[in-house]
Amino acid sequence: ALSCPSRKQGAKPQYEDCLYLYREFSSEAVRMLLPVVDMGSTRQLNSFIAALQLGLRETFGGRVDHLHTTVYSDPVPDSAMRKQFLVLFDAVPGGTGYIKQLVTPARAGGPLKLFEVLASALKRLESCACWTDAERDGCYRCLLGYRNARDMDDTSASVAADLLRQLLA
């Protein structure tokens, strides 16, 4: 730019070695430990995430685009193994209260609302028209939503249903 002091001839170039830009906000999140044996493949992981999103839509009745997921792992001390975690977080600063609802019992002394989310996802999968079609393994009405477009090839309704049954058992 014309107003830049470094533009003048003979001026020493001034460069930043490194520049970090951060954005921080407080919100709600829940971290779920994933069984390594069951969640070992990307197909299982993507199918589970899609089923979880389906259950959230069914339970909360509509768009839950502000609830995002990410996967990370921690090393297990004195081992080559890693613990895999799925983090479900609210992208709205301060949170919307959905995450808090998931980790509280739906009824006094009952299971967490998260288990109701998983049960509603399983019910929705098994009642979808694609469930009885041998040529299709999920459809846009149930598991293959737009949010999972890049993982669509690794998403399976039958794998998701098997995982949900195991978790609910």
trRosetta pair geometry for C-beta under 8 A, 3 or more apart (Angstrom, degrees):
i j d omega theta_ij theta_ji phi_ij phi_ji
1 4 4.6 113 61 -27 81 102
1 7 7.1 -119 73 -52 45 139
2 7 6.9 -113 -137 73 25 173
4 7 4.4 103 78 -27 96 105
5 8 6.6 -31 -176 6 49 110
5 11 6.4 171 142 -137 72 158
6 11 5.0 -159 -138 114 46 135
6 12 7.8 -69 -128 83 92 42
6 13 6.2 74 -165 -124 125 47
6 14 5.6 -126 -86 22 134 96
7 11 7.4 37 48 37 25 141
8 11 4.7 88 71 -23 88 121
16 19 5.0 49 125 -54 144 103
25 93 4.0 -81 177 -111 137 102
25 94 7.7 -67 167 -26 106 58
26 93 6.7 67 59 -163 56 77
26 94 6.4 48 90 -83 87 46
26 95 8.0 -61 129 -18 72 93
27 89 6.2 84 104 179 123 98
27 90 4.8 -151 172 78 117 89
27 91 7.0 -9 -139 -117 169 10
27 92 6.5 135 -126 76 120 49
27 93 5.9 -102 -73 -127 96 31
27 94 6.3 -11 -104 27 62 16
27 95 4.8 131 -165 -59 66 78
28 89 6.9 170 95 -150 52 63
28 90 4.6 38 55 16 89 124
28 95 3.4 68 -10 -110 106 140
28 96 7.7 -107 26 32 128 54
28 97 7.6 129 -16 -78 160 18
28 98 7.6 165 81 60 142 67
28 99 3.7 176 132 53 124 138
28 100 6.1 -88 -138 -38 150 82
29 87 5.7 0 -175 -176 117 101
29 88 6.8 161 -155 85 64 47
29 89 3.8 -15 -104 -102 97 92
29 90 7.0 -135 -69 14 58 71
29 99 6.4 -61 -84 -150 11 160
30 87 7.3 166 82 -152 41 56
30 88 5.2 -7 57 59 90 96
30 89 7.7 -177 22 -77 53 55
30 99 5.4 -178 -21 -164 103 104
30 102 6.2 -109 -10 89 160 128
30 103 5.7 178 -106 -54 136 124
30 114 7.8 -139 129 -83 162 137
31 85 5.1 -7 -172 -175 99 130
31 86 7.6 153 -157 78 51 42
31 87 5.1 -20 -103 -101 73 81
32 85 6.5 144 71 -160 43 71
32 86 4.8 -18 61 61 101 91
32 87 7.6 180 19 -82 70 32
32 88 7.1 33 -6 -3 111 102
33 83 6.3 -44 -139 -178 99 113
33 84 7.6 109 -162 80 55 54
33 85 5.9 -42 -98 -102 46 78
34 38 7.3 -129 172 76 82 96
34 39 4.1 -15 159 14 122 162
34 45 7.5 33 -168 -110 162 92
34 48 7.8 124 -128 101 122 165
34 71 7.9 -15 -2 -136 146 104
34 84 4.4 -46 60 98 113 102
34 85 6.5 175 2 -106 89 21
34 86 5.5 82 -50 -17 116 98
35 38 4.2 50 83 24 114 108
35 39 5.9 131 70 1 58 95
36 39 6.5 -73 -126 56 21 86
36 40 6.2 56 164 -77 61 83
36 81 6.9 -42 -96 -166 171 112
36 82 7.7 137 -106 77 127 59
36 83 7.3 -100 -58 -123 109 43
36 84 6.0 131 -95 10 72 108
37 40 6.3 -23 -159 -36 22 114
38 44 6.5 -166 154 172 62 148
38 163 6.5 123 171 -124 118 93
38 166 6.6 -169 -127 107 144 156
39 44 5.4 -157 -128 112 45 120
39 45 5.3 77 -167 -79 93 84
39 48 6.8 -45 -111 4 103 154
39 84 5.8 -137 97 85 130 146
40 44 6.8 53 48 38 53 140
41 44 4.8 96 62 7 85 99
41 45 6.9 -154 97 -3 46 89
42 45 5.4 -57 -143 43 37 113
42 46 5.8 33 161 -16 72 108
42 151 7.8 -134 163 -145 103 107
42 154 5.1 -32 121 -171 99 151
43 46 6.3 -56 -140 41 23 104
43 47 6.1 22 159 -18 60 113
43 154 4.8 -125 -96 -167 60 82
43 155 7.6 -168 -151 -75 63 21
43 156 6.1 22 -179 2 103 117
43 159 5.9 -95 143 -151 99 177
44 47 5.8 -60 -145 40 26 111
44 48 6.2 27 157 -20 64 108
44 159 5.8 -126 -102 170 60 124
44 163 6.3 133 -161 -73 91 135
45 48 5.8 -56 -148 35 27 110
45 49 6.4 25 156 -17 64 106
45 71 6.7 11 -169 -86 133 156
45 86 8.0 177 -152 -82 92 116
46 49 5.8 -52 -144 37 32 110
46 50 6.3 32 156 -18 65 107
46 148 6.9 122 -175 -157 96 117
46 151 4.2 -158 -143 169 132 131
46 154 4.4 86 37 110 154 102
46 155 4.9 -101 130 -79 109 77
47 50 5.8 -55 -147 38 30 111
47 51 6.3 29 153 -19 64 108
47 143 7.4 -6 -144 -165 70 138
47 154 7.6 -115 -39 139 80 68
47 155 5.2 145 -87 -147 64 58
47 156 5.0 -35 -95 49 133 68
47 157 7.5 -160 -148 -71 109 18
47 159 4.3 84 75 94 179 110
47 160 3.9 -140 166 -63 99 85
47 163 6.6 138 104 9 111 139
48 51 5.6 -56 -146 38 31 111
48 52 6.3 34 153 -22 65 104
48 86 7.6 -114 115 -73 123 160
48 160 6.3 174 -78 -122 39 78
48 163 5.2 -86 -88 123 98 160
48 164 8.0 164 -122 -57 74 75
49 52 5.6 -51 -147 34 31 113
49 53 6.5 31 153 -17 63 104
49 69 5.4 -166 -141 84 112 161
49 86 7.1 -163 -88 -141 91 133
49 148 7.2 152 103 -103 103 119
49 151 7.7 24 69 93 128 163
50 53 5.7 -54 -150 37 32 111
50 54 6.4 36 149 -21 64 105
50 138 7.8 24 130 -147 149 150
50 143 4.8 63 141 -168 127 86
50 144 7.3 2 -158 -81 143 35
50 145 7.0 168 -149 25 93 94
50 148 4.8 15 -97 -77 105 165
50 151 7.4 -154 -54 96 114 121
50 155 5.0 62 -16 -144 157 127
50 160 6.4 -80 75 -92 99 144
51 54 5.4 -50 -148 35 34 115
51 55 6.3 36 153 -19 65 104
51 118 7.5 46 136 -136 109 69
51 121 4.6 98 176 163 82 139
51 122 7.6 37 -168 -65 123 59
51 125 6.9 -18 -123 -56 101 134
51 143 6.6 -19 -75 -117 64 103
51 160 3.9 161 -55 -169 128 121
51 161 7.7 179 -108 -61 140 44
51 163 7.1 167 33 74 157 116
51 164 5.8 -130 164 -58 151 120
52 55 5.7 -54 -149 37 31 112
52 56 6.4 34 152 -21 64 104
52 69 7.1 91 87 -70 138 147
52 86 7.8 163 -24 150 168 149
52 88 7.3 -126 157 -88 139 130
52 117 7.1 39 -151 137 65 120
52 118 7.3 -24 -104 -91 68 76
52 121 6.8 -47 -88 -74 23 161
53 56 5.6 -50 -147 34 33 113
53 57 6.5 34 154 -18 64 103
53 64 7.3 -170 -153 75 72 115
53 67 7.8 172 -117 93 77 110
53 69 7.7 -103 -61 -12 100 128
53 145 6.5 -119 117 40 131 143
53 147 6.3 -144 -167 75 161 141
53 148 7.2 -177 42 -42 153 115
54 57 5.8 -55 -151 35 31 110
54 58 6.3 27 153 -16 65 109
54 121 4.7 105 90 -131 100 94
54 124 5.9 -158 157 84 116 141
54 125 7.2 83 119 -59 158 89
54 142 6.1 24 -129 180 143 64
54 143 6.0 -50 -54 -98 141 56
54 145 7.3 178 -78 -22 81 125
55 58 5.6 -55 -143 40 32 111
55 59 5.9 27 160 -17 68 111
55 117 3.9 96 143 167 119 74
55 118 5.6 -15 -114 -82 166 26
55 119 7.7 100 -133 47 122 38
55 120 5.1 122 -141 74 79 90
55 121 3.1 -57 -62 -47 98 107
55 122 8.0 21 -85 -9 113 60
55 124 7.4 -171 -86 21 56 129
56 59 6.0 -57 -138 40 27 107
56 60 5.9 -8 174 13 65 114
56 64 4.6 -102 137 62 117 165
56 67 6.0 -125 -176 72 159 153
56 98 7.7 55 -155 176 109 132
56 117 5.9 19 -73 -152 55 124
57 60 6.9 -71 -131 54 18 86
57 61 7.8 98 172 -78 50 4
57 62 6.8 -125 -154 87 73 12
57 63 7.3 3 -120 -99 93 23
57 64 5.8 -136 -79 11 61 110
57 145 7.9 152 -30 -78 155 156
58 61 7.7 14 175 -71 22 44
58 117 7.7 140 66 -147 96 61
58 120 4.3 -171 107 144 132 121
58 121 6.5 -179 24 -75 136 53
58 123 7.9 161 170 68 161 101
58 124 5.2 -132 -80 -49 148 143
59 113 7.5 117 -174 170 146 100
59 116 6.3 109 -115 117 126 98
59 117 4.8 -59 -29 -104 152 76
59 120 5.3 154 -64 44 84 157
60 64 5.6 91 64 -72 139 121
60 98 6.3 -6 -95 -127 149 117
64 67 4.7 -12 157 21 101 117
64 98 6.9 143 -140 -152 113 165
65 147 7.3 -168 -119 -83 81 128
66 90 5.9 24 137 -159 100 72
66 91 4.9 -136 -164 49 69 93
66 92 5.0 12 -173 -31 139 100
66 96 6.4 86 98 -16 144 138
67 88 6.2 5 -178 -176 102 95
67 89 7.4 164 -152 83 58 30
67 90 6.0 -31 -99 -98 66 61
67 91 7.5 -148 -77 1 17 87
67 98 6.2 -87 -73 98 125 146
67 99 7.5 159 -119 -63 107 88
68 88 7.5 165 84 -152 38 50
68 89 5.7 -25 64 65 85 81
68 90 7.9 144 20 -108 78 13
68 91 5.4 66 -7 -47 118 111
69 86 6.0 -15 -162 -174 112 95
69 87 6.7 148 -154 78 56 53
69 88 5.4 -23 -97 -97 81 65
69 89 7.7 146 -95 19 31 71
70 86 7.7 158 80 -156 35 52
70 87 5.1 -15 61 58 83 104
70 89 7.3 -10 14 13 102 115
71 84 6.5 -8 -171 -170 104 98
71 85 7.0 160 -154 83 56 51
71 86 5.7 -27 -100 -102 77 63
71 87 7.5 -180 -88 15 25 78
72 84 7.8 166 93 -151 29 56
72 85 5.6 -16 66 60 73 99
72 87 6.7 13 15 -10 103 119
73 82 4.1 44 164 155 128 123
73 83 6.1 163 -156 79 74 45
73 84 4.9 -34 -96 -97 97 57
73 85 6.8 164 -94 13 40 77
74 82 6.5 160 76 -163 31 80
74 83 5.0 -10 57 54 88 101
74 85 7.1 38 -5 -12 97 118
75 79 7.6 170 175 72 81 77
75 81 7.8 124 -159 89 57 48
75 82 5.6 -50 -101 -106 45 80
75 83 7.9 38 117 14 2 79
76 79 4.2 -20 94 61 108 124
76 81 4.5 3 25 82 134 93
76 82 6.4 -152 -11 -98 84 24
76 83 6.0 110 -66 -31 90 89
88 99 6.7 170 112 -113 99 103
88 102 7.5 -32 95 77 143 170
89 99 7.2 3 -132 -82 35 146
90 95 4.5 92 72 -124 152 71
90 96 5.6 -163 -153 13 138 86
90 98 6.4 143 -91 50 120 102
90 99 5.4 -113 -32 -20 112 121
92 95 6.2 111 80 -120 93 14
92 96 5.2 65 53 -45 144 95
95 98 7.6 -143 -178 32 90 71
95 99 6.2 -82 -149 30 124 115
95 100 7.2 92 149 -20 142 104
96 99 8.0 105 55 2 73 81
97 100 5.3 -55 -156 41 54 116
97 101 6.2 60 147 -27 77 101
98 101 5.7 -55 -154 32 32 113
98 102 6.7 36 150 -25 64 103
99 102 5.6 -50 -154 27 36 115
99 103 6.9 11 158 -3 66 106
100 103 6.5 -71 -152 44 31 95
100 104 6.5 20 157 -15 67 115
101 104 6.1 -69 -145 38 30 105
101 113 5.4 -39 148 57 76 165
102 112 6.8 39 160 163 54 107
102 113 5.1 -118 -126 81 34 105
102 114 4.6 65 -179 -69 90 85
102 117 6.6 -11 -126 -18 100 142
103 112 6.0 -25 -141 -150 33 126
103 113 7.5 -50 -8 39 17 95
103 114 6.7 29 -80 -30 49 118
104 112 6.9 126 75 -137 14 76
104 113 6.4 23 67 -6 62 112
105 108 6.6 103 100 -111 133 18
105 109 6.7 142 164 39 164 14
105 110 4.7 138 -176 66 111 72
105 111 6.5 149 -131 92 85 17
105 112 5.9 -76 -89 -92 51 41
105 113 7.2 144 -159 -34 16 72
106 110 5.4 -60 59 94 80 134
106 111 7.0 9 17 75 101 65
106 112 7.5 94 -20 168 79 20
106 113 4.8 118 -66 -87 89 76
106 116 5.6 66 -51 -27 147 145
107 110 3.7 64 60 -4 89 138
111 115 4.3 -44 144 48 132 145
111 116 7.2 151 92 -38 108 80
112 115 5.5 107 67 -2 74 94
112 116 7.9 -135 110 3 50 85
113 116 5.2 -50 -160 34 51 116
113 117 6.5 58 142 -25 72 97
114 117 5.4 -48 -154 29 37 117
114 118 6.7 35 150 -15 66 101
115 118 5.6 -48 -147 37 38 111
115 119 6.2 40 151 -19 66 105
115 168 6.7 121 -160 -116 94 78
116 119 5.5 -52 -143 39 33 112
116 120 6.2 33 156 -19 66 105
117 120 6.0 -56 -147 37 27 107
117 121 6.5 31 151 -21 62 105
118 121 5.6 -52 -150 33 33 114
118 122 6.6 33 152 -18 65 103
118 164 5.4 177 180 -144 95 95
118 167 5.9 -92 -175 99 156 129
118 168 5.9 -170 117 -68 121 100
119 122 5.7 -52 -149 36 33 111
119 123 6.3 34 152 -19 65 106
119 164 7.8 153 -88 175 32 114
119 168 6.0 109 -82 -114 82 137
120 123 5.5 -50 -143 38 35 114
120 124 6.2 37 155 -20 66 106
121 124 5.8 -56 -147 38 29 110
121 125 6.3 32 154 -22 64 106
121 160 7.6 -96 148 158 117 117
121 164 6.0 -147 92 -111 107 147
122 125 5.7 -53 -147 34 31 113
122 126 6.3 17 160 -9 65 110
122 161 6.1 106 -134 -134 81 72
122 164 4.3 -174 -75 128 108 143
122 165 6.7 122 -128 -62 140 66
122 168 6.8 -57 -17 -20 156 150
123 126 6.2 -64 -146 44 26 102
123 127 6.1 11 160 -8 64 116
124 127 6.1 -66 -140 44 26 102
124 128 6.5 45 156 -46 63 98
124 142 6.0 162 138 -131 97 97
125 128 6.0 -45 -157 4 29 116
125 131 6.5 115 153 -88 62 118
125 142 5.6 110 -108 -175 57 139
125 143 6.8 42 -109 -53 99 108
125 157 5.5 167 -156 -164 110 99
125 160 6.4 -163 -106 99 155 115
125 161 5.1 -160 118 -80 147 101
125 164 7.5 152 20 25 146 154
126 131 5.6 102 -146 -134 35 160
126 161 6.6 106 -62 -126 90 131
127 131 7.1 84 34 2 7 148
128 131 5.0 119 67 -26 78 99
128 139 6.5 -177 164 39 132 109
128 141 5.8 158 -142 95 112 110
128 142 4.1 -49 -81 -51 157 135
128 157 7.5 -105 56 -144 140 149
129 132 7.2 -63 -173 34 43 95
129 133 7.1 38 140 -20 69 115
129 139 7.3 -22 69 26 86 155
129 141 7.1 46 29 55 97 150
130 133 5.1 -63 -152 35 50 118
130 136 4.4 -87 -157 107 104 131
130 137 7.7 170 154 -98 117 2
130 138 6.2 73 116 -159 148 8
130 139 4.0 171 -45 -16 148 117
130 141 7.2 162 -8 49 114 106
130 142 6.5 -129 40 17 121 126
130 157 6.8 140 106 -9 117 167
131 142 8.0 74 -52 -27 91 166
131 157 6.9 -126 -99 140 71 143
133 136 4.4 26 98 31 122 104
136 139 5.9 18 168 -62 139 95
137 156 5.0 -28 152 -143 126 78
137 157 5.2 -170 172 28 60 91
137 158 5.8 -64 -146 0 102 100
138 142 6.0 -124 -149 79 72 107
138 143 3.9 -63 -147 56 121 125
138 144 5.1 121 137 -33 111 100
138 155 6.2 -77 63 124 170 96
138 156 6.4 -161 -18 -151 124 27
138 157 3.7 165 -69 -38 83 104
138 160 7.7 75 -83 16 124 131
139 142 5.8 71 56 25 74 90
139 143 7.2 90 42 38 37 78
139 144 6.0 -96 155 28 14 115
139 157 8.0 0 0 -50 60 141
140 144 5.1 -63 -84 83 49 98
140 145 6.9 104 -155 -93 62 40
142 157 6.4 49 103 -110 134 124
143 148 7.6 -50 157 59 68 154
143 155 5.9 179 145 155 116 119
143 156 7.9 -17 131 121 161 11
143 157 5.0 -161 -6 -85 149 86
143 160 6.2 175 -116 14 138 161
144 148 6.5 -120 -146 79 43 115
144 152 5.6 56 -143 -131 104 100
144 155 6.2 147 -94 95 76 138
145 148 5.6 81 64 18 74 97
146 149 5.6 -5 -163 -46 48 110
148 151 5.0 -69 -172 59 83 101
148 152 6.1 121 124 -72 87 67
148 155 5.8 69 152 -65 136 156
149 152 5.7 -16 -157 -34 34 115
151 154 5.2 -66 -173 58 78 100
151 155 5.6 89 125 -43 89 106
152 155 5.5 -59 -141 26 32 118
155 160 7.6 16 -172 -44 76 122
156 159 3.8 70 81 13 116 109
156 160 6.4 179 91 -12 59 84
157 160 5.6 -55 -145 39 31 113
157 161 6.2 32 156 -21 66 106
158 161 5.7 -50 -144 35 31 111
158 162 6.5 34 155 -20 63 104
159 162 5.8 -54 -150 35 31 112
159 163 6.4 30 153 -17 65 107
160 163 5.8 -57 -149 38 31 111
160 164 6.2 30 154 -19 66 108
161 164 5.7 -54 -144 37 31 111
161 165 6.4 34 156 -21 64 104
162 165 5.8 -54 -150 34 29 111
162 166 6.5 30 153 -18 63 106
163 166 5.7 -56 -152 35 32 112
163 167 6.3 26 155 -15 66 108
164 167 5.8 -56 -145 40 32 108
164 168 6.0 24 159 -13 67 112
165 168 6.0 -62 -142 43 27 105
165 169 6.2 32 157 -28 64 106
166 169 5.9 -53 -147 28 27 112
